[in-house]
């Protein structure tokens, strides 16, 4: 397929845009949980600053990835170390933007799943840090996913609507059953809303794989956490990152997953 601008420029633009959005996501990941707990600052104000000395960052110290390298991982003002999390998130979003471009080309699908992936990346690290999936991301995400189904090439609005119902409903029943059987909460409401959001953007067809793959990933990591924490069955690990990882696998490798699915489960 021929494009009006050279493909290498599209790739460059996607990577740069991804890194810039990743820089903003770092602010969201840091500040959104705090703002939900009543902190005075929000994701817009004040401007980016050193988390240790609170000095506002000049534009040349806030260039995604590049500034981290040039500053040798230290704040220019106080010399404090900069977390590796910042370039990791920026590089991850840049990589997702590139992978989506290679998968979908410069299409509406790319734009929709770029926004979707940015939301997932923020949820991934917030849940990892705080065992919290913000409703302010997941609930609008459900609505946006359903609305996007009218423009996506591979997901219809009935697919998205059924994905919302089955996604949220399945995990709600699992959480209810676990609570009744053990008297403890085993899955938070945030996971239920997140799976509904995934169903909205990816369609109900993605849900069996997402549930199975995330459960297997969670089992492996959970066993490791039980051994490390020494709490047995009371070990607590966030489940959102496993759901998100499984969703990205489905998004980028649907044909391969379908072939594997048929090999394993169909005669």
C-alpha positions as a printed NumPy array, in Angstrom:
array([[  0.   ,   0.   ,   0.   ],
       [  1.287,   3.456,  -0.913],
       [  1.012,   6.335,   1.548],
       [  1.022,  10.107,   0.865],
       [  4.145,  10.501,   3.022],
       [  7.198,   8.217,   3.225],
       [  6.724,   5.259,   5.557],
       [  9.9  ,   6.011,   7.493],
       [  8.392,   9.385,   8.423],
       [  5.245,   7.641,   9.644],
       [  7.373,   5.338,  11.774],
       [  9.348,   8.275,  13.181],
       [  6.188,  10.229,  13.921],
       [  4.575,   7.226,  15.646],
       [  7.609,   6.587,  17.843],
       [  7.998,  10.268,  18.797],
       [  4.279,  10.623,  19.526],
       [  4.352,   7.45 ,  21.591],
       [  7.3  ,   8.666,  23.654],
       [  5.647,  12.049,  24.264],
       [  2.395,  10.397,  25.344],
       [  4.459,   8.053,  27.521],
       [  5.955,  11.095,  29.246],
       [  2.45 ,  12.328,  30.027],
       [  1.467,   8.864,  31.261],
       [  4.284,   9.06 ,  33.794],
       [  2.509,  12.071,  35.282],
       [ -0.816,  10.219,  35.263],
       [  0.702,   7.139,  36.927],
       [  2.314,   9.265,  39.634],
       [ -0.424,  11.787,  40.326],
       [ -3.774,  10.14 ,  39.583],
       [ -3.76 ,   7.803,  42.607],
       [ -2.669,  10.708,  44.831],
       [ -5.404,  12.986,  43.477],
       [ -7.989,  10.25 ,  44.138],
       [ -6.885,  10.326,  47.778],
       [ -7.412,  14.096,  48.003],
       [ -3.998,  15.489,  47.05 ],
       [ -4.055,  19.128,  45.988],
       [ -2.251,  18.555,  42.692],
       [ -3.715,  16.914,  39.598],
       [ -2.385,  15.516,  36.325],
       [ -2.344,  18.963,  34.687],
       [ -0.991,  21.239,  37.419],
       [  1.677,  21.879,  38.588],
       [  4.098,  21.373,  35.703],
       [  6.519,  18.442,  35.651],
       [  8.997,  18.592,  38.51 ],
       [ 11.547,  16.525,  40.362],
       [  9.671,  14.237,  42.79 ],
       [ 12.438,  14.741,  45.37 ],
       [ 13.329,  18.45 ,  45.427],
       [ 10.113,  19.628,  43.681],
       [ 12.064,  21.843,  41.252],
       [ 10.123,  22.473,  38.03 ],
       [ 11.783,  20.878,  35.014],
       [ 12.978,  22.971,  32.087],
       [ 11.817,  21.776,  28.692],
       [ 15.275,  20.459,  27.832],
       [ 15.232,  18.295,  30.975],
       [ 11.844,  16.865,  30.061],
       [ 12.514,  15.362,  26.627],
       [ 11.32 ,  11.742,  26.67 ],
       [ 14.158,   9.211,  27.073],
       [ 16.782,  11.67 ,  25.755],
       [ 16.871,  13.836,  28.894],
       [ 17.171,  10.762,  31.103],
       [ 20.278,   9.693,  29.178],
       [ 21.844,  13.164,  29.011],
       [ 21.256,  13.792,  32.719],
       [ 22.76 ,  10.392,  33.529],
       [ 19.711,   9.521,  35.61 ],
       [ 20.096,  12.459,  37.994],
       [ 18.103,  15.628,  38.648],
       [ 19.979,  18.7  ,  37.464],
       [ 18.935,  20.663,  40.567],
       [ 19.418,  18.267,  43.479],
       [ 21.383,  15.393,  41.984],
       [ 18.782,  12.874,  43.139],
       [ 18.399,   9.704,  41.105],
       [ 15.622,   9.551,  38.514],
       [ 13.62 ,   6.339,  38.538],
       [ 14.057,   3.924,  35.648],
       [ 10.252,   3.85 ,  35.507],
       [ 10.174,   7.122,  33.525],
       [ 12.117,   6.035,  30.429],
       [ 10.579,   2.556,  30.685],
       [  7.04 ,   3.924,  30.32 ],
       [  8.113,   6.306,  27.536],
       [  9.89 ,   3.521,  25.631],
       [  6.969,   1.133,  26.16 ],
       [  4.473,   3.623,  24.703],
       [  6.81 ,   4.382,  21.798],
       [  7.118,   0.641,  21.142],
       [  3.349,   0.167,  21.306],
       [  2.814,   3.047,  18.854],
       [  5.269,   1.452,  16.41 ],
       [  3.825,  -2.034,  16.828],
       [  0.311,  -0.705,  16.217],
       [  1.492,   1.081,  13.072],
       [  3.043,  -2.123,  11.759],
       [ -0.134,  -4.018,  12.619],
       [ -2.794,  -1.612,  11.341],
       [ -0.997,   0.986,   9.228],
       [ -1.91 ,   4.706,   9.46 ],
       [ -5.629,   4.04 ,   9.878],
       [ -8.451,   4.879,  12.258],
       [ -7.837,   1.489,  13.881],
       [ -4.307,   2.65 ,  14.748],
       [ -5.587,   5.82 ,  16.415],
       [ -8.27 ,   4.   ,  18.411],
       [ -5.92 ,   1.296,  19.65 ],
       [ -3.203,   3.868,  20.36 ],
       [ -5.559,   5.601,  22.798],
       [ -6.656,   2.215,  24.143],
       [ -3.056,   1.103,  24.719],
       [ -2.142,   4.382,  26.423],
       [ -5.01 ,   3.872,  28.876],
       [ -3.932,   0.275,  29.484],
       [ -0.324,   1.277,  30.101],
       [ -1.399,   3.778,  32.749],
       [ -3.66 ,   1.195,  34.403],
       [ -0.873,  -1.407,  34.269],
       [  1.539,   0.623,  36.399],
       [ -1.069,   2.178,  38.703],
       [ -2.413,  -1.272,  39.564],
       [  1.128,  -2.581,  39.952],
       [  1.978,   0.2  ,  42.423],
       [ -1.286,   0.642,  44.311],
       [ -3.469,  -2.408,  43.53 ],
       [ -5.964,   0.082,  42.165],
       [ -7.663,   0.425,  38.786],
       [ -9.068,   3.968,  38.55 ],
       [-12.723,   4.213,  37.551],
       [-11.851,   7.523,  35.904],
       [-10.027,   5.487,  33.23 ],
       [-11.984,   2.23 ,  33.027],
       [-15.546,   3.554,  33.045],
       [-15.041,   6.124,  30.245],
       [-12.982,   3.401,  28.532],
       [-16.02 ,   1.124,  28.398],
       [-18.103,   3.851,  26.747],
       [-15.277,   4.816,  24.379],
       [-14.729,   1.187,  23.392],
       [-18.375,   0.746,  22.479],
       [-18.417,   4.034,  20.547],
       [-15.188,   3.051,  18.761],
       [-16.78 ,  -0.175,  17.527],
       [-18.711,   1.901,  14.987],
       [-15.382,   2.89 ,  13.402],
       [-13.214,  -0.188,  13.928],
       [-12.74 ,  -2.539,  11.014],
       [-12.564,  -5.755,  13.058],
       [-15.069,  -5.238,  15.897],
       [-18.793,  -4.58 ,  15.387],
       [-21.041,  -2.872,  17.893],
       [-22.793,  -6.163,  18.81 ],
       [-19.325,  -7.678,  19.443],
       [-18.426,  -4.745,  21.684],
       [-21.781,  -4.721,  23.507],
       [-21.606,  -8.445,  24.199],
       [-17.968,  -8.012,  25.229],
       [-19.004,  -5.468,  27.866],
       [-21.785,  -7.667,  29.244],
       [-19.811, -10.914,  29.238],
       [-16.576,  -9.288,  30.37 ],
       [-18.052,  -7.526,  33.351],
       [-20.556, -10.278,  34.096],
       [-18.05 , -13.14 ,  34.034],
       [-15.68 , -11.58 ,  36.525],
       [-18.55 , -10.384,  38.692],
       [-19.794, -13.967,  39.039],
       [-16.27 , -15.23 ,  39.716],
       [-15.725, -12.56 ,  42.383],
       [-19.123, -13.265,  43.943],
       [-18.504, -17.02 ,  44.006],
       [-15.074, -16.608,  45.587],
       [-16.432, -14.224,  48.205],
       [-19.285, -16.576,  49.132],
       [-16.972, -19.601,  49.29 ],
       [-14.127, -18.049,  51.285],
       [-15.57 , -15.019,  53.02 ],
       [-12.783, -12.912,  51.481],
       [-12.654, -10.588,  48.497],
       [-10.532, -12.259,  45.837],
       [-11.081,  -9.868,  42.944],
       [-11.724,  -6.165,  43.102],
       [-14.39 ,  -4.264,  41.221],
       [-11.658,  -2.603,  39.2  ],
       [-10.782,  -5.9  ,  37.496],
       [-14.44 ,  -6.398,  36.58 ],
       [-14.645,  -2.967,  34.944],
       [-11.289,  -3.471,  33.229],
       [-12.422,  -6.726,  31.622],
       [-15.61 ,  -4.994,  30.458],
       [-13.41 ,  -2.294,  28.885],
       [-11.285,  -4.938,  27.154],
       [-14.426,  -6.604,  25.848],
       [-15.652,  -3.254,  24.513],
       [-12.493,  -2.556,  22.507],
       [-11.637,  -6.115,  21.431],
       [-15.059,  -7.772,  21.219],
       [-16.425, -10.765,  23.092],
       [-14.318, -13.114,  20.94 ],
       [-11.174, -12.013,  22.799],
       [-12.523, -12.773,  26.273],
       [-11.906, -16.555,  26.489],
       [ -8.24 , -16.106,  25.603],
       [ -7.801, -13.069,  27.854],
       [ -9.34 , -14.849,  30.845],
       [ -7.372, -18.068,  30.282],
       [ -4.018, -16.414,  29.501],
       [ -4.254, -13.893,  32.346],
       [ -5.2  , -16.664,  34.78 ],
       [ -2.211, -18.765,  33.741],
       [  0.125, -15.773,  34.011],
       [ -1.357, -14.871,  37.371],
       [ -0.988, -18.462,  38.602],
       [  2.698, -18.587,  37.73 ],
       [  3.465, -15.191,  39.253],
       [  1.161, -15.879,  42.194],
       [  3.01 , -19.041,  43.151],
       [  6.241, -17.065,  43.109],
       [  4.645, -14.349,  45.271],
       [  3.381, -16.938,  47.766],
       [  6.876, -18.347,  48.127],
       [  8.494, -14.921,  48.386],
       [  5.944, -13.347,  50.734],
       [  5.437, -16.451,  52.868],
       [  1.713, -15.706,  53.251],
       [  0.374, -18.776,  51.484],
       [ -3.064, -18.295,  49.976],
       [ -3.355, -14.823,  51.483],
       [ -0.667, -13.374,  49.199],
       [ -2.007, -10.399,  47.274],
       [ -0.965,  -9.517,  43.731],
       [ -2.652,  -7.109,  41.308],
       [ -4.487,  -8.908,  38.5  ],
       [ -4.836,  -5.951,  36.139],
       [ -1.342,  -6.289,  34.601],
       [ -2.076,  -9.902,  33.637],
       [ -5.375,  -8.944,  31.978],
       [ -3.631,  -6.151,  30.089],
       [ -0.752,  -8.363,  28.952],
       [ -3.224, -10.94 ,  27.649],
       [ -5.208,  -8.198,  25.873],
       [ -2.091,  -6.937,  24.103],
       [ -1.227, -10.495,  23.019],
       [ -4.696, -10.803,  21.479],
       [ -4.447,  -7.374,  19.852],
       [ -1.127,  -8.099,  18.133],
       [ -1.322, -11.85 ,  17.47 ],
       [ -4.989, -12.772,  16.847],
       [ -4.277, -15.094,  13.921],
       [ -1.577, -17.026,  15.777],
       [ -3.772, -17.3  ,  18.87 ],
       [ -6.693, -18.525,  16.772],
       [ -4.497, -21.239,  15.242],
       [ -3.247, -22.285,  18.68 ],
       [ -6.811, -22.248,  20.026],
       [ -8.001, -24.548,  17.24 ],
       [ -5.035, -26.87 ,  17.741],
       [ -5.665, -27.212,  21.464],
       [ -9.441, -27.246,  21.703],
       [-10.889, -28.368,  18.37 ],
       [-10.714, -31.938,  17.045]])
